[in-house]
Amino acid sequence: MNKEFWSMATGRTPADLRIDHVRIVDVFSGEIREGSVSVGQGRILGFGALEAREVVDGRGAFLLPGFIDGHVHIESSMLCPARFAELVLPFGTTTVMADPHEIANVKGMDGIRYMLEASRDLPLDVRVMLPSCVPALPVEDAGAVLRAGDIAPLLADDKVGGLAEMMNVPGLVAGDDDVLDKLERTLAAGKVIDGHSPMVSKETLDVCAALGVSTDHECTTVEEMEERIARGMYVLLREGSASRDLLHLLPGLTPANQRRCLFCTDDRQPSDIIERGHIVNNVRMAVRFGLDPVSAVRMATLNAAECYGLRDRGGIAPGRRADLVLVEDLKDFRVISCWAGGELVAQNGSMLRSLPMRDPGDLCASVSVAPLPERPFSVYVPSGRARVIGLRPHSLITECLLRSVETGPDGEVELARNPGLLKIAVLERHHATGKMGVGLLDGRYGLRNGAIATTIAHDSHNIVVAGDSEADMLAAVREVERLQGGIVMVSEGRVLAELPLPVGGLMSERPAAEVSARLNELLKLASSHYHIWEGADAFMTLSFLALPVIPSIKLTARGLFDVERFTFVDVDAAR
């Protein structure tokens, strides 16, 4: 027992902090009561009027436990960990369960270690879930391949919460040795296994649950949510930038099943967080839908803590971490103050101090493209009937469209003769292998008068480029290679705008406001100059067109992949 903490708890010596005149949201009892909260050595001492070195007048505001994001890819914010922490702490998020899956696909174990070390000294408590599927599928060309033996040593790290989203459900069901080894090692370490099982059968869910998978953030319907809760799983209600499932799932909440539900953001762009907040946005939306405020707060705090075995937080009670959020009301949840481990870190939407940065080192040299042929983006469809990637509004799911196309004498598809079609390519960028897949994209995406290239291409993060001009596509690829990662927009041979992301081709060390402003500039150009379809986020949509774990047809560096048939197919529909 820490004698100094004992002395503070018993009133023998002054506490570090006392917050008076607050309405305490008790997630254990469901009550809201007026009182004070005393803090010492980063933990809650009690509710009595203990003498304290610092006293804060809460002026009748509501005091909540710090919010917890149950599943997030920090890399999707385009910010390194310190900048991400500076962004979310003012919104009351004090703990995140982070899956560094993206940087692991680029730099393997070095990427994971960077995220761990870059997060270690931050007031935001970043708990790392070890990536389970690098690459996401054997058909991908990522920067690394991580086996069970590679990640196992990190399971002993206190900052590691378990195994991140197990996307290889077919491998799990089939008894893949490496998959089973990862599951077994995680369970032996007493840690959590996250799931990723959209649209699977009840029988498959049984197998997942039996083998230790205890969460899922991919539910899109109430039925899916109920099926997972019935199997003892926790369900994470997601509200990200691309995948927004919260409002679809809220009708399925009942007093009986709420304790098995929590919130996550998964993939969230910085502008979304700046405009709407982080996990507080999930809470606010749930309350506006009709969920009682205490239940919404409980889902964002206690439920998440219990799901991931974080027994030291999630509620305001003696002995728990002093992760505390002061909000004006239980409707808009405007954050007044945020304490992380007893330290006041943010007030009225602003950080009170800058956070330490970790040198990314070799992670800033991650783009290596093999020499390209003279005409790298040629597509041949001799039959005149092509498979085209089709889009759905505000969805990551694509469709395989069969389209008649005009070709030259040699069967090459010429964009000038096919208005309404775009070309898309994925180029391997980790080991300069020269692998490149080229396909056709439905013109509904928009993108007139140029090309867009980015090194954000889930999950292997090769270069993905699309456009209505092969010359502009090539120029965009060359520029993103020069930048060593980022987003580039080219029109008529001229670079219109770019967002450098030098850390692994995924993240920036610049402040969130700066990255967000640059990204918003690019998005405005995407609409005004390129005429990108309003049903698609220009860059996020493009980045997910290379992800072969989400139906129905995607493009990898090896070619066009039919997700449902789990096989590569030719652009020519006759083949």
N, C-alpha and C positions, 0 to 999 in steps of 0.2 A: 504494500500500500504506500502510495506517495504521501509522505507526512505533511507536506505543504498543502496538498489538495485537501487532506483530512482537516487541517487547521482552518482552511477557508470554509469548508462545508459545515463545520461546527461553530462558525462564527468567532473563533479565537483570533483570526487575523482577517483583515479586510479582503473581500472578493476583488477580482480585477474589474468587474463591470456589474452594474445593476440597471435593468431596463424597467422603468416604472410606468404606471398608468397605461397598460396595454390590455387588449382583449386577446387572451391566449386561445388559439385554436387547438383544442385537444383532440388529436386524431385517434387516441386510444378509447376515449369515452364518447366521442362525438359531440362534446359540449364546447361551448365558448364561455369563458369566464374571465372576469377582470382580475388583474393582479400584477405582480412583478416577477421578473426572472433574474436570478443572479448567476454569474459566470465566473469561473476561475480555471486557469491553465487550459483554456480552450474547451472546457466542459461545463455543462449546466450543474450548478450547485443545488438549486432549489427555488422555491417560490416565496420564501420568507423575505422580510425586509432586512437583509444582511447589510452590514456596513460594507461600502465598496469604494475603491479608489476613483472610479468614474461612474457617474450616474447620468443616464439618458432618460429624458421625459418622452415617453411614447405618445402622449397627447391623445389617448383613446384609440390609436390605430390598432390594427390586427397583427398579432405576432404569429408567424407560421414557421414550421420546420423548413430548412433549406430544400429546394426542389432537386429531384434526381431524374436524370435522363437515362432510361433503361437500355437504350441502344442508340449509339451515334457513331458515325464515321467523321471524325474531326476533319479529315482531309477534304470532305465534301464542302466544308465551309471555305475552302481555299486558303485557310489560315494555319500557320504553325500553332502548336499547342498554347504557347503563351498568349498569342494574339486572340486565339479562340477563347481562352479564359477571360481576357479583358472584355470580350464581347458579351459573354453569357452571365458573368457574375453580377453585373448591374441589374439583370432581370431575375435574380434570385436563385439561379442554378448553382448549387455548391458541390454536386457530385455527378459524374457521368460515367456510364459503362461504355467505354470506347473500344471499338473494333478497328484496329489499324490495318484492316484487310487491304486497303488501297495501296498504301506505301509498301506493304509486305509483297504485293504483286510486282512492285517495281524493284525493290532492293532487299527482299527477303528478310532474314534475321537482323540485318543492319537497320532496316527500316523500323522493325518492331522495337529494337533497342533504342533507337533515336526517340521514338514516341514515349517510351518509358522514361528515359532520362530527361527529355525535354519537359516532361510533366511532373517530375518528382518534387520540385521545390515550389510548386504553384499553390495558391490558396484554393483554387478549384481542385477537388480531389478526383483525379483521373484514374479510374480502375480499368485496366486493360484486359480485354477478352482476346485470347490468342486466336489468330485467324485459323480456321479449320480447313479451308479449301484454297490453297495457293498452288497452282492456278485453280480457278473456280471449277473448271472441267479439264480433263486430259486433252481435249481438242484445242485448248488455248495455248498461246505462246507468251507466258508471263516472263518477268525478269528473274523469277526464282521458282523453285519447287521445294515446298516445305513438307517434310515427313514428320511422323509422330516423334521420332527421336530428336529432330531438330528443335521442336518447340517444348519438349518435355522439361528441360532444365529450368525454364522460366515459370513453370507451375509452382515452384517454391517461393517465388517473389510475392511479397505481401501485397504489392500493387496489381497483381494479376488475379482477376476474378473468376477465370475459367476459360472455357472454349467458346469461341464466337460462332455465329450462325452456321450450323451444319447444313450447307447447301447441297452437298452430295447425298441427297436422299436415296437415289438409285443405288449408290455404293453402300450406303448403310443397310438397305434392305437386302442387297445381294451378298452382304458379309465381306466386303472389301477389307483385307487385313489391316491396311493402314488406317482406314476409318475406324474400325473397331479398336485399334490400338490407341488412337487419340481419345476415344470415348472412355476406355478403361483407365488410362493414365489420369484423365481429368477427374473421374469419379474417385479414384484412389487418393487423389490429393484433396478430396472433400470440396471440390469446387463445381460450379454451375456449367451446364451445357445449354447453349442457346440453340433454338431451332430456326429453320427456314423452310417451310413446307407448304407453299401455296397450292391450292387445288389438288391435294392428294386424297386418296381414299381413306376411309375410316380404318381399314386394315393396316395401311401404311402408318397412320398415326399411332395405332397400337404398338407397332414395332418401334417407332421413334421413342415413344414414352417408356416402353419396356427397357430400352437400352440407355435411358438416362436423360434424354432430351426433355427439358422442363419449361421451355418458353417458346413463344412464336410471335413474331411481329408482322407476319405476312397475311393476317386475316383481312379479308375485304368484305365479308358478309357476316351477319349475325349467326348464321348456321355454322360457319367455320369457327367462329369464336366459341360457340356452345360446345362443339365437338372437342375442342382442345381443353376447355375447362373441365369437361366430363372425364377427361383422361389425366386430370391432376396438374395440367400445365397452367402456367401464367400466360395471359394474353397481353401484349403490349399494343395499346391503341396509338397508332402512328399518325403524326401530322407533319409531313416533311414538305419540301418544295415541289417535288414531283409526285410522290405517293401520299395522298391525303385520304386516310381511311377513317378518321375519328368520327365524323358525323354519320358514317354508314354503320358504325359499331355501337354507338351510344344507345340506340333503341334496345339493344340486347342486354343492357345492364339491369340487374335486379339487386335488391338488398342482399340476396343470398350469394350472388356470384361476384359482386364488386370487389371483394377482398382478393380475388385472383386476377385483378386487372391493374395495369399501370400504364404510364405514358412513355412515349419515345418520339424522337424526331427523325432518326435514321440519317437521311441526307437533307441538309438545310443550307441554303445559300446565305451569305452574310446580309444581303439586303433584306431578305425575309425576316431574319432575326432582328435587325435594326428597326424594321417597321412594325413587327408584330410581337416581338419578344421570343423567348425560347420555350421551355416547358410551361412557363406561365401562360403562354398562348393556348396550350392544350387545356389548362385549367379553366381559363376564361371562356373558351368555346364550350366546354362541357357544362359550365354553369349557365351560360346563355341558352343552351339547349334544354335546360330544365333540371340538371343534376344538382342536388343540394351542395352548397359550397364546401362543407366539411368533408363530404365524400370525395369531391373532386380533389381537394387538398390531400386527403389520405392516399388517393391513387398516385399522386405525384411525390409522395414522401414515404410513408410507412410501408405501403404495399411494395414499392420498389426496393426499399431496404430489406424487407423480409425475403423477397424473391432472390436477391443476390447475397443473402447471408450477412448483411451489414448491420450487425446487432447494436452498433454504437451510435446509430443515427435514425432518422426517419420520424422522430417525434420530439416534443419538448418535454423532457423528463429528467430528473436528477441522474447524473452520470453519463448522459448522452452528449455527443459532440454538440458544441454550441454553433451549429449551422442554423442561422436564424434569418428570417426575412420579415421586415416590417412593411405592411401594405396599407393603403388608405382605406380600402373597403373590400368586400368580398363579391364584387361585381366586376369591376374593371381590373382589380388587382395591381394597381400602379405601385411599383416598388419604391419605397422611401429609402430604406437602408437594407444592406445585406452584410451579415457577419459570417465569416467562414472560419470555423475552429476558434471562435471567440474574437477574431480580428475584424474590425469594421473595414471592409474592402471596397464598398461602393455606396454611393449616396446620390439619390435623385438622378439616377441614370448614368452616373459617371464613376469610373474607377478613381480611387483615392491615391493609388501609386502605380507606377509602371512595374511590369513583371520581368523577371530574368529570362533572357533568351539563351538557347543552347545552339552552339555552332553545328549546322547540319553536315559540315564536312563534305564527303564524297557524294552525298545525296544530291548535291547540286550539279552533278555530271551524270545525267541519266538518259540522255537522248543520243542514240547512235544509229543512224540509218545507213544501210548499204547503198552503194551507187545504184541509181535508178536507170532503167532502160530509156531509150529515146522517147517512147510514148508509153508511159507507165500505166495510164488509166484506160487503156483500150478494153472494150467489152465486145465479145463476138456472139451473135445470136443468129446463126445461119437459118434456123427454122422460121424466124420472124415472130416467134412467140416466146416472151420472156417472163421470168419470175421477178417481180418487183416488190421491194419492201414497202408495205403500206402502213400508215400511221392511224392511231385512234386519238381523239382529243383527250389531253391531260392524262395520258396513260403510257406506261412503259411497254405494254403488250402491242405487238405488231401483227400485221396480216400478210400472208403471201398472196399477192395479186398476180393474176395472169393477164398480160397485156400484149397486144400486137405492137410491134416496133418496126420502124423503117431502118433498113441497113444499107450499107454500101455493097459493092460487088463482092467483097470478101466476107460479108456477113457482119462487119463492124457496125455497132450502134453509134450513130452520129447524133449528138444532142441537137444540132441545128435542125435536123429533120424530125425530131421527136419533142415538140413542145409539150411541157407537162411532165417531163422526166428529168431527173438529175442523176449524176454519177456520184458514187460514194466508194471510198477505199479505206482499208485499214492496213497500216504499214507497221511491221515489227520494228520496235525502236530500242530494245534493250541490249541485243547482242549483234546487231547488224547482220542478221541472217539473210536478208533479202526477201523474206516471206511477205507477200502482199495479197490481200483479197480485194477484188473489185466487183461492184454490183451496181444495181439501179435502184433509185429511191423515188417514190411517188412524189410528183411535183406539188402535191398538196402541202408539203413542208414549206414551200415557198422558195426562198433563196434564188432570187433573180439577180443578175448582174455581178456575179463573183463566186467566191468560195470561202468556206470556213474550215479551219484546221484546229485541232486541239489534242493535247496529250492526256486529257481526261477522257478515258474510254473504258468504261467498266467491263470486266474487273481487271483485265490484264494491263490496261492503260498503255496500249500501243497508240500510235497516231491515227486518228480518224479524221478524214477530210471529205467534204461534200461540196458540190458546186455545179453550175451550169457552164463552166469553162474549164477545160483541162489545163490550160496555161495558168489560170488563176489558182487552181488546185495545187499545181506544182509549186508556184510561188509561195503559197500559204505553207506548204510542207517545209520548204527551205527556210522560211522565216521562223517557224516554230522550232526547227532544229537549231537555228542560230541562237534563239532565246534560251535553249535548253529547257523548254517546256512552257506551256501556257495556252492561250487562245489567240488566234490570229484571224483577221478578216481582210481579204484581198478583193479588189475590184479593178478590172482592166489593168492588171499588172502592178497596181499600187496598193501598198499596205494602208488600209483605212484606219485600223485601230488594232490594238493588241493588249493583252493582259499577261505580263510575264509571271510564271509560276515556277521559279527555279528549283524549289525543294522537291525533288522527285518528279518534277513536271506536274505537281499537284497542288503545292502550297506556296504561299508568299510569306515573307517576314515583315511586310508592310502592315500598318495598322488597319483594322477592319473597315473603318470609314473610308480609307483611301481605296482599298480593294473593292469595296462595295460601289463606290462612286465610279471607278473604272469599269466595273462589270455593268453597271446601269448604262453607262455610255455605250458599251458594246450592244446591249440589249435594245437601246433606242435605235441604233444604226441597223440592227437586224430587222426591226420593224419598218423604219422609214426608207432605208436604202435597199435592203434585200427583200422586203415584203414577206418576212417569215410569218407563217400561219399563226393566228392568235391562239389556236388550240395547242400550240407547242412552245415550250421554252426552248429558244433557239439552241442553246448550248447543252442543257441537260438532256434534251431529247436526243441530240446527236451523240452524246456520250454513252447513252444506253443502247444505241443501235448495234453496239459491238458486244453485248452481253448475252451469251448463248444459254443462260439458265432461265430466261423469261421468254415465253412463247410470243409469236410462233415461228418467225424467221429472223435471223440476225446475221451480221457479217463479221467474220474474224479475219486474222491475217492469213488463214489457210483457205478462206473462201466463204461461200454462202452456206449457212447452217440451218437446217430444219430442226427446230427444238423438239417438236412433237414426235417426229420420226427418229430423232437423235442421230442424224446423219448429214453429211455434206451433200449439197445438191448443186447442179449447174445453173447458171443464170438462164441458159437456154432451156426452156420448159420441155423441149422434145428429148432432152437427154436425161 
